[in-house]
Amino acid sequence: ISGAVAFEAVCDIQKKALRETSCANAKIKALLLLDAVPWLSTIEKAQKQKFKNVDVSEINYERSSDDGEAILICSLRCKNGAFNANGLILELLASVQENEVDEKRKRILDIQIPSARHGDFMDETWYSNSWLLAKLGIFSTKKNRAMLKALSASFLVSAFGLDLDCLDDKYKKALLDQLGLNLDSISTSGVLFSQGLASLEQRQEVKTRTISREVVAKIRLNELPYFLR
């Protein structure tokens, strides 16, 4: 639900900022979706709105003065299941990709952590207070939760161009270790997320693919029982 609310709020704020000069400073720069579950109205809203997305694999893209409405959209998700509406976020991402106004940037990434569970994206207080939910398999492992935290943090660092030197040394080392990186390989904070993502994909802990209507249709077809395909 929170993912649906966040996405619809971004659409409304972006639209208002583009329409009213008094709201120009309200433009959204980045949106991080954590195993988001959109409503059908969220997908309908995405189908009606034009987007200028910046490819998260090239997050250090320098925006020009006429590109102020471009927004960084990052979606992290676990395996399709009941708790994330069978990956309904895929349909939302496909709508965003379809309405991208710049053909050169028509590339939305589906970033999946296959071994994670929907509960891994929740606040940590859930893990210690809900023995039953843990037994039901809604959570996975501490390793997955740490990886999700590292991916989320690196996205925000890169999206907002934060100086890595401003981070606590202990936290920075833990973040880089989790992503399989070393400080010498990071030229700017803008490439932290893309390089971390590439490192995790190489270790087969993360799967990424470029989303399109055709890709989503193929995913849905493969989910059907064999005799119905």
Order of alpha helices (4+ residues) and beta strands (2+ residues): alpha-beta-alpha-beta-beta-alpha-beta-alpha-alpha-alpha-alpha-alpha-beta-alpha
